[in-house]
Amino acid sequence: MLLHVDPSDARPLHEQLAAELRRAIRTRDLAAGDRLPTAKELGDALGLNANTVLRALRALRDEGLLEFRRGRGVRVSALSPGDAEVAELVRRLVEVGERNGYRREELAHMIEEFG
């Protein structure tokens, strides 16, 4: 698995790392059940603080792409690539919605109206 973050990129490092991990899951470089290195190991490999790595991992956990298991580490969840794509679109919808003043409840209501 080849991950890259660019300190000169305008995006925060945790967002860059999360995007790289999403790509790896979408392209199946990381498959369901694969265990990720520890936050310290990832941080050391990428030149990042472990807290920055944890922030990226938590975001992906919240999206359903990763599972945290005490004593077993962080693993890729069993989402299909299609599920991962939808999860990414939802993440982006929430991000854009919040930036434009929408609450999550309002976004959910808008989605329900499309159904």
FIGU-827856 format. One record per atom (N, C-alpha, C): residue number from 1; y, z, x. Coordinates in steps of 0.05 Angstrom, whole numbers, plus 5000, padded with zeros to 4 digits. Atoms other than C-alpha are relative to their C-alpha. Example, Ala and Ser with C-alpha at 12.3 -4.5 7.8 and 13.67 -1.06 7.14 Angstrom:
REM FIGU-827856
1|4976|5000|5018;
1|4910|5156|5246;
1|5024|5000|5018;
2|4976|4999|4984;
2|4979|5143|5273;
2|5022|5014|4985;
//
This chain:
REM FIGU-827856
1|4977|5000|5017;
1|5000|5000|5000;
1|5025|5000|5018;
2|4976|5003|4985;
2|5065|4977|5030;
2|5024|5006|4983;
3|4977|4992|5015;
3|5127|5013|5004;
3|5024|4998|5019;
4|4976|5003|4984;
4|5198|5001|5027;
4|5024|5011|4985;
5|4974|4992|5010;
5|5264|5036|5015;
5|5021|4993|5020;
6|4978|5009|4983;
6|5331|5013|5042;
6|5024|5019|4998;
7|4977|4981|5001;
7|5383|5067|5059;
7|5027|4986|4995;
8|4975|5014|5004;
8|5437|5013|5057;
8|5003|4989|4971;
9|5000|5008|5028;
9|5419|4995|4985;
9|5017|5019|4984;
10|4983|4982|5016;
10|5468|5022|4933;
10|4985|5018|4982;
11|5016|4983|5018;
11|5412|5050|4890;
11|4991|5025|5014;
12|5010|4975|4988;
12|5391|5122|4902;
12|4972|4996|5011;
13|5026|5003|4987;
13|5330|5129|4947;
13|4977|5006|4981;
14|5022|4994|5018;
14|5288|5162|4893;
14|4995|4978|4980;
15|5004|5022|5018;
15|5301|5104|4846;
15|4987|4976|5014;
16|5013|5022|4985;
16|5282|5054|4900;
16|4970|5006|5003;
17|5028|4993|4997;
17|5217|5091|4913;
17|4985|4998|4974;
18|5013|5002|5026;
18|5201|5096|4839;
18|4995|4971|4993;
19|5003|5029|5005;
19|5213|5021|4832;
19|4977|4988|5017;
20|5022|5010|4983;
20|5167|5007|4891;
20|4973|5009|4990;
21|5026|4991|5010;
21|5112|5050|4862;
21|4993|4986|4973;
22|5005|5014|5025;
22|5120|5017|4793;
22|4990|4972|5007;
23|5009|5027|4992;
23|5113|4949|4827;
23|4971|5001|5010;
24|5027|4998|4989;
24|5051|4972|4864;
24|4979|5005|4978;
25|5018|4996|5023;
25|5020|4996|4798;
25|4998|4975|4984;
26|5000|5024|5016;
26|5040|4933|4761;
26|4983|4978|5014;
27|5015|5021|4985;
27|5010|4888|4816;
27|4972|5009|5007;
28|5026|4988|4995;
28|4949|4934|4820;
28|4994|5005|5030;
29|5003|4990|4973;
29|4961|4951|4893;
29|4992|5030|4998;
30|5009|4973|5008;
30|4953|5020|4862;
30|4986|4998|4973;
31|5015|5002|5024;
31|4899|5023|4810;
31|4996|5027|4986;
32|5005|4976|5016;
32|4883|5073|4755;
32|4981|5018|5015;
33|5017|4981|4986;
33|4854|5135|4787;
33|5006|5003|5030;
34|4993|4997|4971;
34|4881|5122|4857;
34|5017|5024|5005;
35|4985|4976|4993;
35|4906|5184|4891;
35|5023|4992|5020;
36|4977|5005|4982;
36|4975|5181|4924;
36|5000|5020|5022;
37|4996|4980|4979;
37|4991|5214|4990;
37|5018|5022|4989;
38|4982|4978|5008;
38|5027|5280|4985;
38|5029|4992|5003;
39|4972|5005|4998;
39|5102|5281|4977;
39|5010|5001|5029;
40|4993|4997|4972;
40|5108|5304|5049;
40|4991|4976|5016;
41|5011|5023|4985;
41|5063|5248|5075;
41|5016|4975|4993;
42|4984|5024|5007;
42|5101|5195|5035;
42|5028|5002|5012;
43|4974|4997|4989;
43|5167|5224|5057;
43|5001|4995|5030;
44|5002|5005|4972;
44|5146|5224|5130;
44|4997|4970|5006;
45|5005|5029|4996;
45|5122|5152|5125;
45|5024|4983|4995;
46|4977|5016|5008;
46|5186|5128|5092;
46|5026|5011|5011;
47|4975|4988|4990;
47|5236|5173|5127;
47|5016|5013|4978;
48|4987|4987|5022;
48|5252|5210|5063;
48|4994|5030|4998;
49|5005|4971|5006;
49|5259|5283|5044;
49|4978|5002|4979;
50|5021|4997|5020;
50|5199|5308|5005;
50|5011|5005|4972;
51|4988|4996|5027;
51|5245|5329|4948;
51|5009|4973|4988;
52|4994|5027|5010;
52|5269|5257|4942;
52|4975|4986|4990;
53|5025|5012|5008;
53|5197|5234|4938;
53|4991|5013|4974;
54|5008|4986|5024;
54|5181|5287|4886;
54|5017|4992|4976;
55|4983|5010|5022;
55|5240|5264|4844;
55|4990|4974|4989;
56|5010|5026|5008;
56|5212|5193|4843;
56|4973|5004|4986;
57|5027|4996|5012;
57|5141|5218|4828;
57|5002|5013|4972;
58|4997|4987|5027;
58|5165|5262|4770;
58|5010|4980|4980;
59|4991|5021|5019;
59|5202|5203|4739;
59|4977|4983|4991;
60|5023|5016|5007;
60|5138|5163|4741;
60|4980|5015|4983;
61|5017|4983|5017;
61|5099|5221|4712;
61|5011|5001|4972;
62|4988|4999|5027;
62|5149|5225|4655;
62|4997|4974|4985;
63|5005|5027|5012;
63|5138|5150|4643;
63|4971|4996|4993;
64|5029|5003|5006;
64|5063|5162|4639;
64|4985|4984|5021;
65|5013|5017|4980;
65|5048|5122|4702;
65|4984|5017|5020;
66|5014|4982|4982;
66|5026|5182|4744;
66|4991|5025|4986;
67|5010|4974|5010;
67|4986|5245|4730;
67|5000|5020|5023;
68|5000|4978|4981;
68|4997|5310|4767;
68|4978|5019|4993;
69|5022|4982|5005;
69|4935|5352|4773;
69|5000|5021|5022;
70|5000|4978|4981;
70|4937|5420|4806;
70|4974|5000|5016;
71|5024|5000|4983;
71|4890|5420|4865;
71|4988|4973|5005;
72|5012|5027|4997;
72|4875|5346|4858;
72|5021|4979|5007;
73|4978|5018|4991;
73|4943|5316|4875;
73|5010|4982|4977;
74|4987|5019|5019;
74|4979|5258|4842;
74|4983|4975|5000;
75|5017|5024|5004;
75|4939|5200|4814;
75|5014|4981|4981;
76|4990|5021|5018;
76|4956|5135|4780;
76|4986|5004|4973;
77|5013|4995|5026;
77|4944|5143|4705;
77|4985|4975|4992;
78|5017|5021|5010;
78|4898|5099|4665;
78|5015|4979|4984;
79|4985|5020|5015;
79|4954|5056|4636;
79|4992|4972|5010;
80|5005|5028|4992;
80|4939|4982|4635;
80|5026|4988|5011;
81|4975|5013|4990;
81|4989|4934|4669;
81|5019|4995|4977;
82|4982|5004|5023;
82|5016|4917|4600;
82|5013|5025|4991;
83|4988|4974|5006;
83|5026|4990|4585;
83|5022|5007|5020;
84|4981|4994|4979;
84|5062|4998|4651;
84|5025|4983|4996;
85|4977|5017|5005;
85|5107|4939|4634;
85|5017|5011|4977;
86|4986|4989|5023;
86|5125|4969|4567;
86|5013|5026|5008;
87|4988|4975|4991;
87|5137|5037|4599;
87|5025|4995|5017;
88|4976|5007|4984;
88|5185|5004|4648;
88|5023|4991|4982;
89|4979|5009|5019;
89|5222|4970|4591;
89|5012|5023|4985;
90|4990|4976|5015;
90|5228|5036|4553;
90|5018|5016|5019;
91|4984|4986|4981;
91|5253|5070|4616;
91|5028|4987|5003;
92|4975|5015|4997;
92|5306|5016|4624;
92|5017|5003|4975;
93|4986|4997|5025;
93|5324|5020|4550;
93|5014|5027|4999;
94|4989|4973|5001;
94|5335|5095|4555;
94|5024|5002|5020;
95|4979|4999|4979;
95|5376|5087|4619;
95|5025|4986|4990;
96|4977|5015|5010;
96|5421|5034|4588;
96|5012|5013|4976;
97|4990|4986|5024;
97|5426|5070|4522;
97|5016|5025|5007;
98|4986|4976|4993;
98|5446|5136|4554;
98|5027|4993|5014;
99|4975|5008|4986;
99|5497|5100|4598;
99|5021|4991|4980;
100|4982|5009|5020;
100|5527|5072|4534;
100|5004|5020|4977;
101|4994|4979|5019;
101|5528|5138|4497;
101|4980|5005|4978;
102|5021|4995|5020;
102|5464|5134|4456;
102|4982|5023|5007;
103|5020|4979|4996;
103|5419|5194|4447;
103|4973|4988|4997;
104|5028|5010|5002;
104|5344|5184|4453;
104|4991|4997|4971;
105|5007|5001|5028;
105|5336|5199|4379;
105|5011|4975|4987;
106|4988|5024|5011;
106|5384|5143|4362;
106|4985|4975|5009;
107|5016|5022|4989;
107|5345|5095|4407;
107|4974|4997|4985;
108|5026|5000|5014;
108|5280|5115|4374;
108|5003|4989|4971;
109|4995|5010|5027;
109|5310|5102|4305;
109|5005|4970|5000;
110|4995|5029|4997;
110|5334|5033|4328;
110|4974|4985|5003;
111|5026|5013|4995;
111|5264|5017|4352;
111|4984|4999|4974;
112|5014|4998|5026;
112|5234|5040|4285;
112|5010|4978|4980;
113|4989|5021|5018;
113|5281|4992|4248;
113|4989|4972|5006;
114|5011|5026|4992;
114|5251|4933|4287;
114|4972|4997|4990;
115|5029|5001|5008;
115|5180|4951|4264;
115|4997|4992|4972;
//
